């Protein structure tokens, strides 16, 4: 009777696991929708910085502040101005206009109190960031992050050191490298 048990095992492996369906009004569906929204926002933020990275080299801290203040924080200005011009005199603000103004104020406050961004001034981080496929948000955890402040443009604090080996391990020193002092002793000896 041994062959009967192998046919059951073969039938079990042939079963394909069905995708779970959730009722649209269920808590699980809401959780999945919120997760997808958060992930989409993160991809937008990191995608913006991905396109801000220069082809060669790294950014200076001054250039990073310029990108945030002049490009990132002003990205909704045209849309906000269009909403304002479409509103007739004496009418209340539209929901979209209020939402854009609130978003702009919130992001400006985050930048003032300390905005956490990918360290585009650190060469190993930039090199690793260039290899990102712009889809997998988990890849971002490997990168080094700094916190920068609009009130103190010269200050940059490392908020997350990064988990990738190329960032955490210092570059190896070649065995044949000589100390400068030893080199001077050899020259003058």
Number of C-alpha atoms within 10 A of each C-alpha: 5 6 7 8 10 11 11 11 10 10 10 10 10 9 8 7 7 6 6 5 8 12 9 10 8 9 11 13 14 14 11 12 13 12 12 12 12 12 15 13 12 14 18 13 13 17 15 13 18 20 10 15 18 12 8 8 13 19 19 12 17 11 13 22 19 13 16 19 15 11 13 17 16 14 13 14 13 10 13 19 11 11 17 14 10 10 13 9 8 6 7 10 13 12 10 12 18 14 13 16 14 12 14 19 13 12 14 19 14 15 20 14 14 19 19 17 19 25 28 27 18 17 14 19 22 22 18 17 23 14 10 14 11 15 11 10 14 7 16 19 14 19 23 25 23 20 18 26 19 18 11 11 13 11 13 17 13 15 15 17 16 19 15 16 10 15 19 14 9 8 9 6 8 7 6 6 8 10 8 9 8 9 11 10 9 9 7 6 5
